[in-house]
Amino acid sequence: MKSDIEIARDISLKPIKDIGEAIGIPRSKIIPFGKHKAKVPYQLIDEEKVKQSKLILVTAITPNKAGVGKTTTSISLALGLNKIGKKAIVALREPSLGPCFGMKGGAAGGGHAQVLPMEDINLHFTGDFHAITSAHNMISALLDNYQYQNRNNDKRLRAIKWKRVLDVNDRALREIITGMGSPSNGVLAESGFDITAASEIMAILCLATSLEDLENRIDNILLGYTQNNQAFTVKDLGIGGAITVLLKDAIHPNLVQTTEHTPAFIHGGPFANIAHGCNSIIATKLAMTFGDYVVTEAGFGADLGAEKFFNIKCRVGNLQPKASVVVVTTQALKLHGGTPEAKISQPDMEGLQNGLNNLKKHLQNLHQFGQSCIVALNLFSHDVENEVHYIQEWCKAMGVKFAVNRAHQEGGKGAIDLAEAVVDLIEHSPSQALHYTYGEEEHISNKIRKIAQKVYGAEDVKFDNRARKMLARIEHLAFDRYPVCIAKTQYSFSDNPKKTGVAKGFFTNIEDLIINSGAGFIIAKAGTIMRMPGLPASPQAEHIKIANGQIEGLS
């Protein structure tokens, strides 16, 4: 069987202006980045057309380390919808170099359901990640300079809360000391690095609705505290305009195509375990302006990506999805049913049956949001017919639509059943208006508690001393109306990655709270989650190379 990259190279790509023109984007408005990538101005968003478009969320059960194939399924559904005559567009996040060179090797779909050119998308693409990294670290440099220039007066900040970012997995940079050596090197201070996907600038880019909104949000970023314990922001530093300049191109969504020339908007890339896990609002709305059906994805399981998609992205962007697709694999189900990880690719009906409790919990969560759901089985070559049939019958008994996705092997024709099931669901039983987990006026602690209890199934929440102090600070600074973005492991409903299946009798432990006043949400760190990932014992970078002028190792 051909690898993903071999399949991608067999596709004869169309000029990107042809892709855009086919869905109604004027050729004169498309800003090419070479032959097969382009920026499309966000100003083309038409809110009236957005209201008419049908937005579909693709989420998943709790994943295993190999994932479950949400991106592949998202692309597959868009291919299938176009196969049955619908005008469909897919809107996805941009891959991060960290996972690409760490564990994944790529994040552009797989098999015959990919977004192309996959090498470019998985690597530097149109430079958005680098622009975000530069903008974030420019703030860091200017803030350090402010501290240095005011080192001997009362303007010097008492505490700095702004770190640095890098789009590389590097555990050695989680905590660092800056300003060492000569006094001219700056003020000695503790700092550290998060991965770029966790940058507040990334979140801001994905939640901003215009260039003006982007600058306002950047101005609102909390950098630290003054000597009299007042908030100090980018606006106080006077550099919001300069940082916005670095992002003037990055704010425009990127247009590419799939293996079957379906248009795809790819923009922004926050992780769902440490950030809010959704592509940009403007990319989603741009796709909805030009597509009758728009498929978008939220990262990891529904307890992370979908919860944040509804409570943060949809709330900010006033979006109302018409249906949610829950992706499952037999492997992930078996892992959550007690099958040893080394054997999840082998037949195990008992493990599969037990693992369906994890799917049931995710479906219950989605129904809480008012969502109409369909279960999509991402089919693998080692799957056996009786296990697939069992999942189908289980879904039927639960009153939930089910479809098998074969697009990885067959392309769009392998997703026709899924596409037809989604269209039927939207036409006859679309999702209700969103039911948010919490109200805007509720206290931050109550918002966190409601997510933990209603979505994760926790007994309650435990706040560490640092988190309790931050709760008081958040209330004092009047940031308590913000939504909550919980950073926790993606491998469990609890904050313990080893508690697979449906964890019971646990408490969600909140270690710290981080104010993202520019993005407009509060990050709650649960358990020991890290915002700068490390590399595995054998990183994918060991297998990535150029051979005979072509890249190998991306998948």
C-alpha positions as CSV (number, residue, x, y, z in Angstrom):
1,M,0.0,0.0,0.0
2,K,1.3,3.5,-0.9
3,S,2.3,5.9,1.9
4,D,0.4,9.1,2.5
5,I,3.2,11.1,0.8
6,E,3.3,8.8,-2.2
7,I,-0.5,9.2,-2.6
8,A,-0.2,12.9,-2.3
9,R,2.5,13.1,-5.0
10,D,0.3,11.1,-7.4
11,I,-2.3,13.9,-7.4
12,S,-2.2,16.5,-10.1
13,L,-3.0,19.7,-8.3
14,K,-5.1,22.4,-9.8
15,P,-4.0,26.1,-9.8
16,I,-5.2,27.6,-6.5
17,K,-7.0,30.4,-8.3
18,D,-9.1,27.8,-10.1
19,I,-10.0,26.2,-6.7
20,G,-11.1,29.5,-5.3
21,E,-13.0,30.6,-8.4
22,A,-14.9,27.3,-8.5
23,I,-16.6,28.3,-5.2
24,G,-17.1,31.9,-6.1
25,I,-14.0,33.7,-4.8
26,P,-13.0,36.3,-7.4
27,R,-9.6,35.5,-8.9
28,S,-8.5,39.1,-8.2
29,K,-9.0,38.6,-4.5
30,I,-6.9,35.5,-4.1
31,I,-3.3,36.1,-2.9
32,P,-1.2,33.3,-4.2
33,F,1.7,31.7,-2.2
34,G,3.1,29.8,-5.2
35,K,0.9,27.7,-7.5
36,H,-1.1,25.7,-4.9
37,K,-1.5,27.8,-1.8
38,A,-3.1,31.2,-1.2
39,K,-4.3,33.7,1.3
40,V,-8.0,34.8,1.0
41,P,-8.9,38.2,2.6
42,Y,-11.1,37.8,5.6
43,Q,-13.0,40.9,4.5
44,L,-14.9,38.6,2.0
45,I,-16.9,37.2,4.9
46,D,-20.6,37.7,4.3
47,E,-22.5,37.3,7.6
48,E,-25.9,36.7,5.8
49,K,-24.4,33.8,3.8
50,V,-22.8,32.5,7.0
51,K,-26.3,32.2,8.5
52,Q,-27.4,30.1,5.6
53,S,-24.5,27.7,5.6
54,K,-24.6,24.3,7.5
55,L,-21.7,23.9,9.9
56,I,-20.7,20.4,10.9
57,L,-18.4,19.7,13.8
58,V,-16.1,16.6,13.7
59,T,-15.0,15.4,17.2
60,A,-14.1,12.1,18.7
61,I,-14.0,9.7,21.6
62,T,-11.0,9.8,23.9
63,P,-8.1,9.0,21.7
64,N,-5.2,6.6,22.0
65,K,-1.6,7.8,21.2
66,A,-2.2,7.1,17.6
67,G,-5.3,9.3,17.5
68,V,-8.6,8.4,15.9
69,G,-8.4,10.1,12.6
70,K,-10.5,13.3,13.0
71,T,-8.7,15.2,10.4
72,T,-8.9,12.3,7.9
73,T,-12.6,12.0,8.7
74,S,-13.2,15.7,8.4
75,I,-11.6,15.7,4.9
76,S,-13.4,12.5,4.0
77,L,-16.8,14.0,4.9
78,A,-16.1,17.0,2.7
79,L,-15.1,14.7,-0.2
80,G,-18.3,12.6,0.3
81,L,-20.5,15.6,0.4
82,N,-19.1,16.9,-2.9
83,K,-19.5,13.4,-4.3
84,I,-23.3,13.6,-3.6
85,G,-23.6,17.0,-5.2
86,K,-23.3,19.3,-2.2
87,K,-21.1,22.4,-2.2
88,A,-18.8,21.5,0.7
89,I,-15.7,23.0,2.1
90,V,-13.5,21.8,5.0
91,A,-12.0,24.2,7.5
92,L,-9.1,22.9,9.6
93,R,-6.2,23.9,11.9
94,E,-2.6,24.2,10.7
95,P,-0.1,21.5,11.9
96,S,2.6,22.4,14.4
97,L,6.2,21.5,13.7
98,G,6.5,20.1,17.3
99,P,4.2,17.0,16.8
100,C,5.2,16.6,13.1
101,F,8.9,16.1,14.2
102,G,7.9,14.5,17.5
103,M,5.3,11.8,17.3
104,K,3.0,12.3,14.4
105,G,5.1,12.9,11.3
106,G,2.2,15.0,9.8
107,A,-1.3,16.3,10.3
108,A,-2.8,16.8,6.9
109,G,-5.1,13.8,6.8
110,G,-4.2,10.4,5.4
111,G,-4.5,8.0,2.5
112,H,-6.9,9.3,-0.2
113,A,-8.3,11.9,2.2
114,Q,-5.6,14.5,2.5
115,V,-5.2,18.3,2.2
116,L,-2.5,19.3,-0.3
117,P,0.3,20.2,-0.8
118,M,0.9,18.1,2.3
119,E,4.7,18.7,2.6
120,D,4.1,22.5,2.7
121,I,1.1,22.3,5.0
122,N,3.1,20.2,7.5
123,L,6.2,22.3,7.4
124,H,6.3,26.2,7.1
125,F,3.1,26.5,5.0
126,T,2.5,30.3,4.6
127,G,4.4,31.3,7.6
128,D,1.5,31.9,10.1
129,F,3.2,30.0,12.9
130,H,6.4,31.8,12.4
131,A,4.5,35.2,12.4
132,I,2.8,34.2,15.7
133,T,6.1,33.1,17.2
134,S,7.8,36.3,16.2
135,A,4.9,38.5,17.4
136,H,4.9,36.7,20.8
137,N,8.6,36.9,21.3
138,M,8.7,40.5,20.1
139,I,6.5,41.3,23.1
140,S,8.9,39.3,25.3
141,A,11.9,41.3,24.1
142,L,10.2,44.7,24.4
143,L,8.9,43.8,27.9
144,D,12.4,42.8,29.0
145,N,13.7,46.0,27.6
146,Y,11.1,47.9,29.6
147,Q,12.3,46.2,32.7
148,Y,15.9,47.0,31.9
149,Q,15.2,50.6,31.2
150,N,13.2,51.0,34.4
151,R,15.4,48.8,36.6
152,N,16.2,51.6,39.0
153,N,12.7,53.2,39.4
154,D,9.2,52.3,40.5
155,K,8.0,51.7,37.0
156,R,9.7,48.3,37.0
157,L,7.1,45.6,37.2
158,R,6.8,43.6,40.4
159,A,6.0,40.4,38.4
160,I,6.0,39.2,34.8
161,K,3.5,36.6,33.6
162,W,4.5,36.6,29.9
163,K,6.8,33.8,28.7
164,R,8.3,32.9,25.3
165,V,7.2,30.4,22.7
166,L,8.8,28.2,20.1
167,D,7.2,25.8,17.6
168,V,9.4,22.9,18.7
169,N,8.9,20.3,21.4
170,D,11.7,21.1,23.8
171,R,11.3,20.2,27.5
172,A,14.6,21.8,28.4
173,L,13.1,25.3,27.8
174,R,10.1,24.9,30.1
175,E,11.9,26.9,32.8
176,I,14.9,29.2,32.1
177,I,16.7,32.1,33.6
178,T,17.2,35.2,31.5
179,G,19.5,38.2,31.9
180,M,22.5,36.2,33.1
181,G,26.0,37.5,32.8
182,S,26.9,41.2,32.5
183,P,24.3,43.8,33.8
184,S,24.0,45.0,30.2
185,N,22.4,41.7,29.3
186,G,19.2,42.7,31.1
187,V,17.5,42.0,34.4
188,L,18.0,38.6,35.9
189,A,14.6,36.9,35.8
190,E,12.8,33.5,35.7
191,S,11.1,32.7,32.4
192,G,10.3,29.8,30.1
193,F,8.9,28.6,26.8
194,D,5.5,27.3,25.8
195,I,4.9,25.7,22.4
196,T,3.6,28.2,19.8
197,A,0.3,26.4,19.7
198,A,-0.3,27.4,23.3
199,S,0.6,31.1,22.7
200,E,-2.1,33.6,23.6
201,I,-1.3,35.2,20.2
202,M,-2.4,32.0,18.6
203,A,-5.6,32.0,20.5
204,I,-6.2,35.7,19.7
205,L,-5.6,35.1,15.9
206,C,-8.2,32.3,16.1
207,L,-10.8,34.3,17.9
208,A,-10.4,37.7,16.3
209,T,-13.0,38.8,13.9
210,S,-11.1,41.6,12.1
211,L,-7.7,43.4,12.1
212,E,-9.1,46.0,14.5
213,D,-10.4,43.3,16.8
214,L,-7.0,41.6,16.6
215,E,-5.2,44.8,17.7
216,N,-7.7,45.4,20.5
217,R,-7.2,41.9,21.8
218,I,-3.4,42.3,21.6
219,D,-3.6,45.5,23.6
220,N,-5.6,43.7,26.3
221,I,-2.9,41.0,26.9
222,L,-1.9,40.9,30.5
223,L,1.9,40.9,30.8
224,G,2.4,41.3,34.5
225,Y,1.8,43.5,37.6
226,T,3.0,46.9,38.7
227,Q,4.6,47.7,42.0
228,N,1.1,48.6,43.4
229,N,-0.3,45.2,42.1
230,Q,-2.2,46.6,39.1
231,A,-2.5,44.9,35.7
232,F,0.1,45.8,33.1
233,T,-0.9,45.2,29.5
234,V,0.5,45.5,26.0
235,K,-1.4,48.7,25.8
236,D,0.6,50.1,28.7
237,L,3.7,49.1,26.9
238,G,2.5,51.0,23.8
239,I,3.4,48.3,21.3
240,G,0.0,46.9,20.2
241,G,0.2,48.5,16.7
242,A,3.7,47.1,16.1
243,I,2.7,43.6,17.1
244,T,-0.4,43.8,14.8
245,V,1.9,44.7,11.9
246,L,3.7,41.4,12.3
247,L,0.3,39.6,11.9
248,K,-1.2,41.7,9.1
249,D,-0.8,38.8,6.6
250,A,-1.3,35.9,9.1
251,I,-4.8,37.0,9.9
252,H,-6.0,36.1,6.4
253,P,-7.1,32.4,6.1
254,N,-5.1,30.0,3.9
255,L,-6.8,28.2,0.9
256,V,-5.6,24.8,-0.4
257,Q,-7.2,21.7,-1.9
258,T,-7.9,18.1,-1.0
259,T,-6.9,15.0,-2.9
260,E,-10.1,15.5,-4.9
261,H,-9.7,19.2,-5.3
262,T,-12.3,20.1,-2.6
263,P,-11.5,23.6,-1.3
264,A,-9.9,23.7,2.2
265,F,-9.3,26.6,4.5
266,I,-6.5,25.9,7.0
267,H,-5.8,28.6,9.6
268,G,-4.6,28.7,13.1
269,G,-3.4,25.8,15.2
270,P,-4.1,25.8,19.0
271,F,-3.9,22.4,20.6
272,A,-7.0,21.2,22.4
273,N,-5.2,19.8,25.5
274,I,-3.4,23.0,26.4
275,A,-5.4,25.6,24.4
276,H,-8.8,25.8,22.8
277,G,-8.3,23.4,19.9
278,C,-10.1,25.1,17.0
279,N,-9.2,26.7,13.8
280,S,-9.9,30.5,13.4
281,I,-13.4,32.0,13.5
282,I,-12.7,34.0,10.3
283,A,-11.6,30.9,8.4
284,T,-14.7,29.0,9.4
285,K,-16.9,32.0,8.5
286,L,-15.1,32.5,5.2
287,A,-15.7,28.8,4.4
288,M,-19.4,29.3,5.4
289,T,-19.6,32.3,3.0
290,F,-18.6,30.2,0.0
291,G,-19.9,26.7,1.0
292,D,-23.4,25.4,1.6
293,Y,-21.9,22.7,4.0
294,V,-18.7,23.4,6.0
295,V,-16.9,20.7,7.9
296,T,-14.6,21.7,10.8
297,E,-12.7,19.8,13.5
298,A,-12.0,20.3,17.2
299,G,-8.9,18.6,18.6
300,F,-8.7,15.4,20.7
301,G,-11.8,14.0,22.4
302,A,-15.2,15.8,22.7
303,D,-14.4,16.5,26.4
304,L,-11.7,18.8,25.2
305,G,-12.0,20.1,21.7
306,A,-15.8,20.0,21.4
307,E,-16.4,21.5,24.8
308,K,-14.1,24.4,23.9
309,F,-15.6,24.7,20.4
310,F,-19.1,25.2,21.9
311,N,-18.3,27.2,25.0
312,I,-15.6,29.4,23.6
313,K,-15.5,29.5,19.8
314,C,-19.2,29.3,19.1
315,R,-20.0,31.7,21.9
316,V,-17.5,34.3,20.6
317,G,-18.3,33.8,16.9
318,N,-22.1,33.3,17.3
319,L,-21.9,30.0,15.5
320,Q,-24.6,27.3,15.6
321,P,-23.5,23.9,14.2
322,K,-26.1,21.8,12.6
323,A,-24.6,18.4,13.6
324,S,-21.7,16.7,15.3
325,V,-19.8,13.7,14.0
326,V,-18.1,11.5,16.6
327,V,-15.2,9.6,15.2
328,V,-14.4,6.2,16.6
329,T,-11.9,3.4,15.9
330,T,-12.1,-0.2,17.1
331,Q,-8.5,0.3,18.5
332,A,-9.5,3.3,20.6
333,L,-12.6,1.6,21.9
334,K,-10.6,-1.5,22.9
335,L,-8.1,0.6,24.7
336,H,-10.9,2.1,26.8
337,G,-12.4,-1.3,27.3
338,G,-9.3,-2.8,29.0
339,T,-7.5,-4.3,26.0
340,P,-3.7,-4.0,26.4
341,E,-2.4,-1.3,24.2
342,A,-0.1,-3.7,22.3
343,K,-3.2,-5.8,21.3
344,I,-5.7,-3.2,20.3
345,S,-5.3,-4.0,16.6
346,Q,-6.3,-7.6,17.2
347,P,-9.9,-8.9,17.6
348,D,-11.3,-8.5,21.1
349,M,-15.1,-8.3,21.3
350,E,-15.2,-8.0,25.1
351,G,-12.7,-5.0,25.1
352,L,-14.7,-3.4,22.3
353,Q,-18.0,-3.8,24.1
354,N,-16.6,-2.4,27.3
355,G,-15.0,0.5,25.4
356,L,-18.4,1.6,24.1
357,N,-19.0,3.2,27.5
358,N,-16.5,5.9,26.5
359,L,-18.4,6.6,23.4
360,K,-21.7,6.7,25.3
361,K,-20.3,9.3,27.7
362,H,-19.2,11.5,24.8
363,L,-22.6,11.2,23.1
364,Q,-24.3,12.2,26.4
365,N,-22.0,15.2,26.6
366,L,-22.8,16.3,23.1
367,H,-26.5,15.9,23.7
368,Q,-26.1,18.2,26.6
369,F,-25.1,20.9,24.2
370,G,-28.2,20.2,22.1
371,Q,-26.2,18.4,19.3
372,S,-27.6,15.9,16.9
373,C,-24.9,13.3,16.5
374,I,-23.7,10.6,14.1
375,V,-21.0,8.1,14.9
376,A,-18.4,7.6,12.1
377,L,-16.2,4.5,12.3
378,N,-12.8,5.3,10.8
379,L,-12.1,1.9,9.1
380,F,-8.7,0.2,9.2
381,S,-7.6,-2.8,7.2
382,H,-7.3,-5.0,10.4
383,D,-10.9,-4.3,11.5
384,V,-13.2,-7.4,11.5
385,E,-16.8,-7.5,10.2
386,N,-18.4,-8.8,13.4
387,E,-16.9,-5.9,15.5
388,V,-18.0,-3.3,13.0
389,H,-21.5,-4.8,13.0
390,Y,-21.6,-4.8,16.8
391,I,-20.9,-1.0,16.9
392,Q,-23.5,-0.4,14.2
393,E,-26.2,-2.3,16.2
394,W,-25.1,-0.6,19.4
395,C,-25.6,2.8,17.8
396,K,-29.0,1.7,16.5
397,A,-30.1,0.7,20.0
398,M,-28.9,4.1,21.3
399,G,-30.9,5.9,18.6
400,V,-27.8,7.4,17.0
401,K,-26.9,7.3,13.3
402,F,-23.9,5.3,12.3
403,A,-21.7,5.2,9.2
404,V,-18.4,3.6,8.1
405,N,-15.8,5.9,6.7
406,R,-13.7,4.2,4.0
407,A,-12.3,7.3,2.4
408,H,-8.7,6.6,3.6
409,Q,-8.6,3.7,1.1
410,E,-11.3,4.8,-1.4
411,G,-11.4,8.6,-1.4
412,G,-14.7,10.4,-1.6
413,K,-16.7,7.4,-2.8
414,G,-15.8,5.7,0.5
415,A,-17.4,8.5,2.4
416,I,-20.7,8.7,0.5
417,D,-22.6,6.7,3.2
418,L,-21.3,9.1,5.9
419,A,-22.2,12.2,3.8
420,E,-25.7,11.0,3.1
421,A,-26.3,10.2,6.8
422,V,-25.1,13.7,7.8
423,V,-27.3,15.4,5.2
424,D,-30.3,13.3,6.3
425,L,-29.6,14.2,10.0
426,I,-29.4,17.9,9.2
427,E,-32.5,17.9,7.1
428,H,-34.7,15.9,9.5
429,S,-33.2,16.4,12.9
430,P,-30.7,19.2,13.1
431,S,-29.0,20.3,16.3
432,Q,-30.9,22.6,18.6
433,A,-29.6,26.1,19.5
434,L,-26.5,25.6,21.7
435,H,-26.9,24.9,25.4
436,Y,-23.7,26.3,27.0
437,T,-22.3,24.5,30.0
438,Y,-22.2,27.7,32.1
439,G,-23.4,31.3,31.9
440,E,-21.1,34.2,31.4
441,E,-22.0,35.8,34.7
442,E,-21.1,32.8,36.8
443,H,-18.0,32.8,39.0
444,I,-14.9,31.2,37.4
445,S,-14.7,28.5,40.0
446,N,-18.3,27.5,39.2
447,K,-17.6,27.5,35.4
448,I,-14.7,25.1,36.1
449,R,-16.8,23.0,38.4
450,K,-19.6,22.7,35.9
451,I,-17.2,21.5,33.1
452,A,-15.6,19.0,35.4
453,Q,-18.8,17.6,36.7
454,K,-21.0,17.8,33.6
455,V,-18.5,17.0,30.9
456,Y,-15.7,15.0,32.6
457,G,-17.9,13.3,35.2
458,A,-15.8,14.4,38.2
459,E,-17.1,14.3,41.8
460,D,-15.8,17.9,42.3
461,V,-12.9,20.2,41.7
462,K,-9.9,20.7,44.0
463,F,-8.1,24.1,43.7
464,D,-4.4,24.2,44.8
465,N,-3.2,27.2,46.8
466,R,-1.8,28.9,43.7
467,A,-5.2,28.4,41.9
468,R,-7.1,29.8,44.9
469,K,-5.0,32.9,45.0
470,M,-5.5,33.4,41.3
471,L,-9.3,33.1,41.7
472,A,-9.1,36.1,44.0
473,R,-6.9,38.0,41.6
474,I,-9.2,37.2,38.7
475,E,-12.2,38.6,40.6
476,H,-10.2,41.6,41.7
477,L,-9.2,42.4,38.1
478,A,-12.8,41.9,36.9
479,F,-11.8,39.0,34.5
480,D,-14.4,36.6,36.0
481,R,-16.9,36.9,33.2
482,Y,-14.5,35.2,30.8
483,P,-15.1,31.6,29.6
484,V,-12.8,28.8,30.8
485,C,-10.2,26.8,28.8
486,I,-9.2,23.8,30.8
487,A,-5.7,22.4,30.0
488,K,-5.6,18.7,30.8
489,T,-4.6,15.3,29.4
490,Q,-6.3,14.2,26.3
491,Y,-6.1,10.5,27.2
492,S,-8.7,10.5,30.0
493,F,-11.9,12.3,31.2
494,S,-9.9,12.8,34.4
495,D,-6.6,14.6,34.8
496,N,-4.8,11.3,35.1
497,P,-3.9,9.9,31.6
498,K,-3.9,6.3,32.9
499,K,-7.6,6.4,33.9
500,T,-9.0,5.2,30.5
501,G,-12.5,4.3,29.7
502,V,-15.0,6.4,31.8
503,A,-13.2,7.5,35.0
504,K,-15.3,7.3,38.2
505,G,-15.0,8.8,41.6
506,F,-12.2,11.3,40.8
507,F,-11.6,15.0,41.5
508,T,-10.3,17.4,38.9
509,N,-7.2,19.0,40.4
510,I,-6.6,22.6,39.3
511,E,-3.0,23.5,39.8
512,D,-3.0,27.1,38.4
513,L,-5.0,29.6,36.5
514,I,-3.7,31.8,33.7
515,I,-5.3,35.0,32.6
516,N,-5.5,35.3,28.8
517,S,-7.2,38.7,28.8
518,G,-6.4,39.3,25.1
519,A,-7.9,36.0,24.0
520,G,-10.7,36.6,26.5
521,F,-10.6,33.4,28.5
522,I,-9.1,31.9,31.7
523,I,-6.8,28.8,31.3
524,A,-7.2,26.3,34.2
525,K,-4.3,23.9,34.4
526,A,-5.5,20.5,35.5
527,G,-3.1,17.9,36.9
528,T,0.4,18.0,35.6
529,I,-0.3,19.1,32.0
530,M,2.7,20.8,30.3
531,R,2.3,23.7,27.9
532,M,5.7,22.8,26.3
533,P,5.7,19.2,25.2
534,G,8.8,17.0,25.2
535,L,10.0,14.6,22.5
536,P,9.6,10.8,22.7
537,A,12.5,8.4,22.9
538,S,12.5,8.0,19.1
539,P,11.2,11.2,17.6
540,Q,9.8,11.2,14.1
541,A,12.6,13.6,13.1
542,E,14.9,10.6,13.0
543,H,12.9,9.4,9.9
544,I,12.4,12.7,8.1
545,K,14.9,13.5,5.3
546,I,15.4,14.5,1.7
547,A,16.1,11.6,-0.7
548,N,16.5,12.1,-4.4
549,G,15.2,15.6,-4.0
550,Q,12.0,14.5,-2.3
551,I,10.9,14.6,1.4
552,E,10.5,11.3,3.2
553,G,9.2,10.6,6.7
554,L,6.1,12.9,6.7
555,S,2.9,11.0,6.8
